[in-house]
Amino acid sequence: MPATSHGLRRRILIGSVILLFLFIALVLLALPFRSVPGNADAAQSDLTQAVAAIKAGDIELAGEHVRAARSEVDDVRDVTNGVSGRVWSLVPVAGSGVRDVRHLGDALDDVTGALEVVMDLEPAVSGEKASLFLSEGGVDISTLQKVLAGVNTIEDKIDGARSSLDDVAGTSPIVGDATAAARDKALAEVIPAQETLTDLRPLLSTLPGMLGAEKKESYVLALLNPAEQRFSGGAALSFSGMTLDMGRLTRSRVNDVGSNARFFRSTVWQGVKGNPFHGPYKAQITKTTLAPSWPVAGEEVLRAWARLKKNEADGLVAVDVVALARLLEVTGPLDVPGVGAVTADTLVPLTLNSYDRYDLEATEQRRKINRALIPAFLDQLFASDDFIGTATALAEAAKARHLVLYLRDRAAQEAVTKIGFDGDLSATDQDYVGIFTQSTVGTKADYWQRKVISSDVQLRANGSAQVRLRVDLRNEAEPLPPGVPETGYTSRDIYSNVGTFLPEGVKVRRATFDDEPFEPELRDYFGRPYFTKGVILLQGESKTLTLEYDVPNAATVKDGELVYGLDFDNHPTVRPEELSVTVHWPKGFRNADLPEGWVPGKGRSARFDAAQVAGSEQWSLTARSS
């Protein structure tokens, strides 16, 4: 027994020594992990600042942050993927936390790699030595292919980052909460980037073809004047053709009333099937854009163009002067012979607000600017040394429907739709608001038009809603200057049809215009109910349209939740619309998830207020039963 006891004690002692050495070894191996949180936080901060710098156009600063992030990420991965990381990942309990940290490091590595590709591509797309755009106008196809390959690499790295983040369990009893929080914070940045790249993929795959890499492509460029409105936006009063052949741009003459009145002669073209705004009679091409959605209006333009020019075009680019002003903020002033420098601040007033002077000098100045705008748009678009700034300006203009693309190729048009450049109306079957105006005379008084829209939504527990919609229409024109005669162009009075587009299945209970009841005649626009109302707004006058109606499917109901959906399509006027919406939840429900810009209101409600709506919007609000 004594010998046996001695042997047991000896084995216990040896085992204890071994365990002690193992513990000491693990502690020593864990020491490098002390630097991991700090390096990871620093890397994430640098990556965030790099993205902000890229958006601001400060590429040099972005590069500094990306290089700093690479150093910090490498330090993290040297630990998580080194001996320390491999050993600790095998330790029961603690190992799951180490594996999570390794996944976070891998995600940081992929995001950093994606930004490194962005920085490698930047010299080709921006700056004075950029090779993407040709000096004579157009795009260098070989450089474009390299850029597209780089974008594919970026997409692969973002997908890898998402996969690594999805592998983070966040359940370790030691660092589980911290890793889960880091994972969720990173996912909030990675998921939108991944979704954006997914939306861009169809466009990127069709872009070479759109630029004539496979065959010559022809387009119509229409310049819109938002001082004279159509349901789709500003009236199309200037046109030009352009072709792209292997990326090289060729533009034809600008057609406007002042330089080519014959182009605006009345003709007949076959209308788009189902378009209630196409009339079976001769009309000028300026009447092609009466429909509110550009996939319809754009096709009408191309059909009229074919009759007038005797050639078919593959697509349409429609842009108004508000969008051009945004572009000039990036590219700098436009030099117009005989006029001088036209800036982002002066473009809109010079072209739209100059009708109080309708003498020959003012008329000729305005026409010079109008004829210069289409060439300037193309020159600035294809020659800008600030690719990111230009793309951002165009995206903002497209969101507000001041810039639209319509392409006859189905795949290309679907790609345009994905990025929000199609100018289409929302197809939502939930709640919807869209108020558009259409000038019925040739004045330019819509320059002073303003709409203030408010919607009060009373939801029911079954998902239906009773809505009270109020639209204040205002003519904010100042009186004519003394001595200026009132003509068609100088008139401060607005003569319009107001088109009110409503939710699917709507039942109108009551309608008034300036407190006078009327019976709206609902019509159908490709599944969207609407009605029109003629309105005259004298200078300085305001009038109000009010509607009360039921929406059968304003919200979905599931598992004790109400999810209310509202889509708003803006009208691209010079003065952006003002919008306020109040949603009242039924008894027993409370706000659970509100989108950005929405705040809790009084009682069981949520509220949105915007003095100027940036563009079309889609919102989803959630309430839960209490």
C-alpha positions in Angstrom: 0.0 0.0 0.0 2.8 2.5 0.9 4.5 1.8 -2.5 1.2 2.2 -4.4 0.4 5.4 -2.5 3.8 6.8 -3.3 3.4 5.9 -7.0 0.0 7.6 -7.2 1.3 10.7 -5.6 4.1 10.7 -8.0 1.8 10.4 -11.0 -0.4 13.2 -9.6 2.6 15.4 -9.1 3.8 14.7 -12.7 0.4 15.3 -14.1 0.1 18.6 -12.1 3.5 19.7 -13.4 2.4 18.9 -17.0 -0.9 20.8 -16.5 1.0 23.7 -15.1 3.3 23.8 -18.0 0.3 23.6 -20.4 -1.4 26.4 -18.5 1.7 28.5 -18.7 2.1 27.7 -22.4 -1.6 28.7 -23.1 -1.2 31.9 -21.1 1.9 32.7 -23.1 0.2 31.9 -26.3 -2.8 34.0 -25.2 -0.6 37.1 -24.7 -0.7 38.1 -28.4 -4.5 38.2 -28.2 -4.2 41.3 -26.0 -3.5 43.4 -29.1 -6.3 41.9 -31.2 -9.2 44.0 -30.0 -7.3 47.2 -30.4 -6.0 46.4 -33.8 -9.4 45.2 -35.0 -11.1 48.3 -33.8 -8.5 50.5 -35.4 -8.8 48.6 -38.7 -12.6 48.9 -38.7 -12.3 52.7 -38.0 -9.8 53.1 -40.8 -12.0 51.2 -43.2 -15.0 53.4 -42.3 -13.0 56.6 -42.8 -11.6 55.3 -46.1 -15.2 54.8 -47.4 -16.1 58.3 -46.2 -13.1 59.7 -47.9 -13.9 57.9 -51.2 -17.4 59.3 -51.1 -16.1 62.8 -50.5 -13.6 62.4 -53.4 -10.5 62.6 -51.2 -8.7 59.6 -52.7 -5.3 60.4 -51.2 -6.8 60.4 -47.7 -8.7 57.2 -48.5 -5.5 55.5 -49.6 -3.8 56.4 -46.3 -6.7 54.8 -44.3 -6.7 51.7 -46.5 -2.9 51.2 -46.0 -3.3 51.7 -42.2 -6.2 49.2 -42.2 -4.0 46.6 -44.1 -1.3 46.9 -41.5 -3.7 46.5 -38.6 -5.6 43.6 -40.2 -2.3 41.8 -40.9 -1.4 42.1 -37.2 -4.8 40.6 -36.3 -4.5 37.7 -38.6 -0.9 37.0 -37.6 -2.3 36.2 -34.2 -5.7 34.6 -35.1 -4.2 32.4 -37.9 -0.8 31.8 -36.2 0.3 29.2 -33.7 -1.5 31.0 -30.8 -4.8 31.1 -32.7 -4.6 27.5 -33.9 -3.8 26.2 -30.5 -6.4 28.2 -28.6 -9.1 27.3 -31.2 -8.8 23.7 -30.0 -9.3 24.5 -26.3 -12.8 23.5 -25.0 -15.1 26.4 -24.3 -12.6 29.2 -25.0 -11.9 27.8 -28.5 -15.3 28.9 -29.9 -14.5 32.5 -29.0 -11.1 32.3 -30.7 -12.6 30.8 -33.8 -15.1 33.7 -33.8 -12.3 36.2 -33.6 -10.5 34.5 -36.5 -13.7 34.8 -38.6 -13.9 38.5 -37.8 -10.3 38.9 -38.8 -11.0 37.1 -42.1 -13.9 39.4 -42.8 -11.7 42.5 -42.1 -9.1 41.1 -44.5 -11.7 40.7 -47.3 -13.2 44.2 -46.8 -9.7 45.7 -46.8 -8.9 43.7 -49.9 -12.0 45.0 -51.6 -11.0 48.6 -50.8 -7.5 47.9 -52.1 -8.9 46.9 -55.4 -11.0 50.1 -55.4 -7.8 52.1 -54.9 -6.0 50.2 -57.6 -8.8 51.0 -60.1 -9.2 54.6 -59.1 -6.4 56.0 -61.4 -8.1 54.5 -64.4 -11.5 56.0 -63.7 -10.7 59.4 -62.0 -8.2 62.2 -62.3 -6.5 63.9 -65.2 -4.7 60.7 -66.4 -7.8 58.5 -66.3 -7.9 56.2 -69.2 -11.6 55.1 -68.9 -12.9 58.1 -70.8 -11.7 58.9 -74.3 -10.5 62.5 -75.1 -12.8 62.6 -78.2 -15.8 61.4 -76.2 -16.9 58.0 -75.1 -15.4 55.1 -73.1 -12.3 53.0 -73.7 -13.6 49.5 -73.8 -10.4 47.8 -72.8 -10.1 49.9 -69.7 -13.7 49.2 -69.0 -13.2 45.5 -69.1 -10.3 45.8 -66.6 -12.6 47.9 -64.3 -15.4 45.3 -64.6 -12.9 42.5 -63.7 -11.9 44.5 -60.7 -15.5 45.0 -59.6 -16.0 41.2 -59.9 -13.0 40.8 -57.5 -14.6 43.3 -55.1 -17.8 41.4 -55.2 -16.0 38.1 -54.4 -14.3 39.7 -51.5 -17.5 41.2 -50.1 -19.2 37.8 -50.5 -16.2 36.3 -48.6 -16.6 38.9 -45.8 -20.3 38.1 -45.5 -19.6 34.3 -45.3 -17.0 34.9 -42.6 -19.3 37.0 -40.6 -22.1 34.5 -40.9 -19.7 31.9 -39.4 -19.4 34.0 -36.2 -21.4 32.2 -33.6 -21.1 34.7 -30.8 -21.9 32.2 -28.1 -18.6 31.9 -26.3 -19.1 32.4 -22.5 -16.0 34.5 -22.4 -16.2 36.9 -25.4 -19.5 35.9 -27.0 -21.3 39.2 -26.4 -18.4 41.2 -27.8 -17.9 39.1 -30.9 -21.6 39.0 -31.6 -21.8 42.8 -31.3 -18.7 43.2 -33.6 -20.3 40.8 -36.1 -23.6 42.7 -36.1 -21.8 46.0 -36.6 -19.8 44.7 -39.5 -22.9 43.0 -41.1 -24.6 46.4 -41.0 -21.9 47.7 -43.3 -21.3 44.6 -45.4 -24.8 43.6 -46.2 -25.8 46.9 -48.0 -22.5 46.8 -49.9 -23.3 43.2 -51.0 -26.8 44.1 -52.0 -25.6 47.1 -54.0 -23.1 45.0 -55.9 -25.8 42.4 -56.5 -28.0 45.1 -58.0 -25.1 46.4 -60.1 -24.2 43.0 -61.5 -26.8 43.0 -64.3 -25.8 46.5 -65.4 -22.1 45.7 -65.4 -22.7 42.6 -67.5 -24.7 44.6 -70.1 -22.6 47.8 -70.0 -20.1 47.0 -72.7 -23.0 46.1 -75.0 -24.8 49.3 -74.2 -21.6 51.2 -75.1 -21.4 49.6 -78.5 -18.8 46.9 -77.8 -20.8 44.3 -79.8 -22.6 46.5 -82.3 -23.2 50.2 -82.9 -25.9 51.4 -80.4 -28.0 54.5 -81.1 -29.8 56.6 -78.5 -32.0 59.7 -78.2 -31.1 62.3 -75.7 -34.0 64.5 -74.6 -33.5 67.7 -72.6 -36.5 68.4 -70.3 -37.8 71.7 -69.1 -39.4 71.4 -65.6 -40.8 74.9 -65.9 -43.4 73.3 -68.1 -44.5 70.0 -66.6 -45.8 66.7 -67.9 -46.9 63.8 -65.7 -43.5 62.2 -66.4 -41.5 65.4 -65.5 -40.4 68.4 -67.5 -41.5 68.9 -71.1 -39.1 67.5 -73.7 -38.3 70.5 -75.8 -34.8 69.7 -77.1 -33.5 66.5 -78.7 -30.3 65.0 -80.1 -29.3 61.7 -81.4 -26.1 59.9 -80.4 -24.3 56.7 -81.3 -21.8 54.6 -79.4 -19.5 52.4 -81.5 -16.8 50.4 -79.5 -17.3 53.0 -76.8 -16.7 56.0 -79.1 -19.4 58.7 -78.9 -20.8 60.5 -81.9 -23.6 63.2 -81.4 -25.9 64.7 -84.0 -27.3 68.2 -84.1 -29.5 69.5 -81.3 -33.1 69.9 -82.4 -35.2 72.6 -80.7 -38.0 74.9 -81.8 -35.6 77.8 -82.3 -33.1 75.9 -84.6 -35.3 73.2 -86.3 -38.9 73.9 -86.2 -39.6 71.2 -88.8 -38.5 68.5 -86.3 -41.4 69.6 -84.1 -44.0 69.2 -86.8 -47.1 67.2 -86.0 -47.0 63.5 -86.9 -48.7 60.3 -86.0 -47.0 57.3 -84.3 -48.3 54.0 -82.9 -48.9 54.4 -79.2 -47.8 52.0 -76.5 -50.6 49.4 -75.9 -52.6 50.3 -72.8 -51.3 53.8 -72.5 -54.4 56.0 -71.8 -52.4 59.2 -72.5 -51.7 58.5 -76.1 -54.1 60.1 -78.5 -54.9 58.8 -82.0 -54.2 62.1 -83.7 -51.4 64.1 -85.0 -49.2 65.7 -82.3 -45.7 67.1 -81.8 -43.0 64.9 -80.2 -43.4 67.1 -77.1 -46.6 65.2 -76.4 -44.9 61.9 -76.1 -44.2 62.2 -72.4 -47.7 62.6 -71.0 -47.6 59.2 -69.3 -46.1 59.4 -65.8 -43.8 56.3 -66.1 -40.7 56.5 -68.3 -40.8 52.9 -69.6 -44.0 54.0 -71.3 -43.2 57.6 -72.1 -39.7 56.6 -73.3 -41.1 54.1 -75.8 -43.5 56.8 -77.0 -40.6 59.2 -77.6 -38.6 56.6 -79.6 -41.6 55.8 -81.8 -42.2 59.4 -82.6 -38.5 59.9 -83.2 -38.5 57.0 -85.7 -41.3 58.7 -87.7 -39.6 62.1 -87.7 -36.0 60.9 -88.3 -36.7 57.7 -90.3 -34.4 55.6 -88.0 -34.9 53.5 -85.0 -33.0 54.1 -81.7 -32.1 51.6 -79.1 -32.8 53.8 -76.1 -33.5 57.1 -74.5 -31.7 59.3 -72.0 -33.9 62.0 -70.6 -32.4 64.7 -68.3 -33.6 68.1 -67.0 -31.7 71.2 -66.1 -32.0 70.4 -62.3 -30.0 67.3 -62.9 -27.5 69.2 -65.1 -27.1 71.7 -62.3 -26.2 68.9 -59.9 -23.7 67.6 -62.4 -22.1 71.1 -62.7 -21.5 71.1 -58.9 -19.0 68.2 -59.6 -17.6 69.1 -63.0 -17.4 72.9 -62.7 -18.9 75.8 -64.8 -20.1 75.5 -68.3 -18.7 78.0 -70.8 -21.4 79.1 -73.3 -20.2 81.2 -76.2 -21.9 84.6 -76.1 -23.2 84.0 -72.6 -20.1 83.2 -70.5 -19.7 80.9 -67.5 -22.9 79.2 -66.4 -22.5 77.6 -62.9 -24.6 75.1 -60.9 -26.2 78.1 -59.1 -27.1 80.1 -62.2 -28.1 77.4 -64.6 -31.7 76.8 -63.4 -32.5 80.6 -63.0 -31.0 81.4 -66.4 -32.9 78.7 -68.3 -36.1 78.5 -66.4 -36.7 81.8 -64.5 -35.8 84.2 -67.2 -39.3 84.5 -68.8 -39.9 87.9 -67.3 -37.6 89.2 -70.0 -38.9 88.0 -73.3 -37.2 90.5 -75.6 -35.0 89.3 -78.4 -31.8 89.5 -76.4 -33.1 87.4 -73.5 -34.7 84.9 -75.9 -31.5 84.4 -77.9 -29.4 84.0 -74.7 -31.8 81.3 -73.4 -31.7 79.5 -76.7 -27.9 79.6 -76.8 -27.8 78.0 -73.3 -30.4 75.4 -74.3 -28.5 74.4 -77.4 -25.3 74.1 -75.4 -26.8 71.9 -72.6 -27.0 68.6 -74.5 -23.4 68.7 -75.8 -22.3 69.9 -72.4 -24.0 67.1 -70.6 -22.3 64.5 -72.8 -18.9 66.3 -72.5 -19.1 66.5 -68.8 -20.4 63.0 -68.4 -17.6 61.4 -70.4 -14.8 63.7 -69.5 -15.2 64.3 -65.8 -12.0 63.6 -63.7 -14.3 62.9 -60.7 -15.9 59.6 -61.5 -17.3 59.0 -58.0 -18.7 62.5 -57.7 -20.3 62.3 -61.1 -21.8 58.9 -60.4 -23.2 60.2 -57.1 -24.7 63.3 -58.7 -26.4 61.2 -61.4 -27.7 58.7 -58.9 -29.2 61.5 -56.8 -30.8 63.0 -59.9 -32.2 59.6 -60.9 -33.7 59.0 -57.5 -35.6 62.3 -57.9 -36.5 61.3 -61.5 -34.7 64.3 -63.0 -32.6 61.8 -65.0 -34.0 58.6 -66.5 -32.9 55.8 -68.9 -35.1 53.7 -71.1 -33.6 50.9 -73.1 -35.4 48.6 -75.6 -33.1 45.7 -74.8 -35.0 43.8 -72.0 -31.9 42.6 -70.1 -30.4 46.1 -70.2 -33.6 47.7 -69.0 -33.9 45.3 -66.1 -30.4 46.3 -65.1 -31.3 50.0 -65.3 -34.4 49.2 -63.1 -32.1 47.5 -60.5 -30.1 50.7 -60.0 -33.2 53.0 -59.9 -32.6 54.9 -63.2 -35.7 53.7 -65.0 -38.1 56.5 -63.8 -40.9 54.0 -63.4 -43.8 54.2 -60.9 -43.8 51.8 -58.0 -45.8 48.6 -58.5 -46.6 48.2 -54.8 -49.9 46.7 -53.9 -49.9 48.4 -50.5 -50.4 52.1 -49.8 -49.2 54.5 -52.4 -49.0 58.3 -53.1 -48.2 59.9 -56.4 -49.4 63.5 -57.3 -48.3 64.8 -60.7 -49.3 67.8 -62.7 -49.5 68.5 -66.5 -49.4 71.9 -68.0 -52.3 72.5 -70.4 -50.9 75.6 -72.0 -47.5 76.6 -73.3 -46.4 78.8 -70.3 -43.4 78.2 -68.1 -45.2 79.0 -64.9 -44.5 75.6 -63.4 -41.2 77.0 -62.3 -43.1 78.5 -59.3 -45.2 75.4 -58.6 -45.0 73.8 -55.1 -47.0 70.9 -53.7 -47.5 70.2 -50.0 -48.8 66.7 -49.5 -50.1 65.2 -46.2 -51.5 61.7 -45.6 -53.2 60.6 -42.4 -53.5 56.8 -42.3 -55.8 55.0 -39.8 -54.9 51.3 -39.9 -57.2 48.5 -38.9 -56.3 45.2 -37.3 -57.0 43.3 -40.5 -54.4 45.4 -42.5 -56.9 47.7 -44.3 -56.7 51.4 -43.8 -58.8 54.6 -44.0 -56.7 57.4 -45.5 -57.2 61.2 -45.6 -55.0 62.7 -48.3 -54.6 66.5 -48.6 -52.7 68.2 -51.4 -52.0 71.9 -51.3 -51.2 73.3 -54.7 -49.4 76.6 -54.6 -48.3 79.1 -57.3 -45.5 81.0 -55.6 -44.7 83.3 -58.5 -43.9 86.9 -57.8 -45.8 89.6 -59.8 -44.4 90.5 -63.2 -41.9 93.3 -63.2 -43.3 96.7 -64.1 -43.5 97.2 -67.9 -43.3 93.6 -68.8 -46.3 92.5 -70.9 -48.0 89.3 -70.1 -47.6 86.8 -72.9 -47.8 83.0 -73.0 -44.2 82.7 -71.8 -44.2 85.5 -69.2 -47.5 84.5 -67.7 -47.3 83.8 -63.9 -50.5 81.7 -64.0 -50.5 77.9 -63.9 -53.0 75.9 -66.0 -52.7 72.2 -65.2 -54.3 68.8 -65.0 -53.5 67.3 -61.6 -53.1 63.5 -61.8 -53.7 61.7 -58.5 -52.5 58.1 -58.6 -53.8 55.9 -55.8 -53.3 52.5 -54.2 -54.6 49.3 -55.8 -58.2 48.4 -54.9 -58.9 51.8 -53.6 -62.4 52.9 -52.7 -62.8 56.7 -52.7 -65.3 57.8 -50.0 -65.2 61.6 -50.5 -63.4 64.1 -52.6 -63.3 67.9 -52.4 -61.5 70.7 -54.3 -61.3 73.9 -52.4 -64.0 72.5 -50.1 -66.3 71.8 -53.1 -67.3 68.1 -53.3 -66.8 66.3 -56.7 -67.0 62.8 -58.0 -63.6 61.6 -59.3 -63.7 59.3 -62.3 -61.2 56.6 -61.6 -59.3 55.2 -64.6 -56.6 52.6 -64.9 -52.9 53.1 -65.7 -51.4 49.6 -66.0 -53.1 48.5 -62.7 -52.7 51.8 -60.9 -56.0 53.7 -60.3 -55.9 57.4 -61.0 -58.0 60.4 -61.8 -57.3 63.9 -63.2 -58.6 67.3 -62.1 -58.3 70.5 -64.1 -56.8 73.4 -62.0 -56.1 77.1 -62.6 -53.7 78.7 -60.1 -53.3 82.4 -60.6 -50.1 84.1 -59.5 -49.8 83.8 -55.7 -52.9 81.5 -55.4 -53.3 78.2 -53.5 -55.9 75.5 -53.8 -56.5 72.3 -51.9 -57.5 68.8 -53.0 -58.7 66.4 -50.3 -59.5 62.8 -50.6 -60.8 60.2 -48.1 -60.5 56.6 -49.2 -60.1 53.0 -48.1 -57.0 50.9 -48.9 -57.8 47.1 -48.6 -54.1 45.9 -48.2 -52.2 48.8 -46.6 -50.5 46.4 -44.1 -49.8 42.7 -43.9 -50.8 40.8 -40.7 -48.7 37.9 -39.4 -47.8 36.5 -35.9 -49.0 39.5 -34.0 -47.3 42.1 -36.3 -48.7 44.7 -38.6 -46.3 45.7 -41.4 -47.5 48.9 -43.2 -46.0 49.6 -46.6 -46.0 53.0 -48.3 -44.5 54.0 -51.6 -44.1 57.6 -52.7 -43.3 58.6 -56.3 -42.1 62.2 -56.5 -42.8 64.6 -59.3 -39.5 66.2 -60.6 -40.5 69.8 -60.2 -38.0 72.7 -59.7 -39.2 73.1 -56.1 -39.2 69.6 -54.4 -42.5 68.5 -52.9 -43.2 68.7 -49.2 -44.5 65.5 -47.6 -45.9 64.5 -44.2 -47.4 61.2 -43.3 -49.0 60.1 -40.0 -49.7 56.4 -39.4 -52.1 55.5 -36.6 -51.9 51.8 -35.4 -55.0 50.0 -34.3 -55.8 49.5 -30.6 -53.4 47.0 -29.0 -50.4 47.7 -31.4 -47.3 49.8 -30.7 -44.3 51.0 -32.8 -41.7 48.2 -33.2 -39.5 49.0 -36.2 -39.5 52.4 -37.9 -37.4 53.3 -41.0 -34.9 56.2 -41.1 -36.7 59.5 -41.0 -39.7 58.3 -39.1 -40.3 59.1 -35.5 -42.9 57.9 -32.9 -46.0 60.2 -32.9 -48.6 60.9 -30.3 -50.3 57.8 -28.9 -50.2 54.8 -31.2 -48.7 56.5 -34.2 -45.6 57.1 -36.3 -44.8 60.2 -38.2 -42.7 61.4 -41.2 -42.1 65.0 -42.1 -39.9 66.4 -44.9 -39.8 70.0 -46.1 -38.2 68.7 -49.3 -38.5 65.0 -50.4 -35.2 64.0 -52.1 -37.0 61.6 -54.5 -39.2 58.5 -54.7 -39.3 56.5 -51.5 -40.3 53.1 -50.2 -41.1 52.6 -46.5 -42.0 49.6 -44.3 -43.2 50.2 -40.7 -43.8 47.5 -38.2 -46.0 47.4 -35.1 -46.5 44.6 -32.6 -49.4 43.7 -30.5 -48.9 44.6 -26.9 
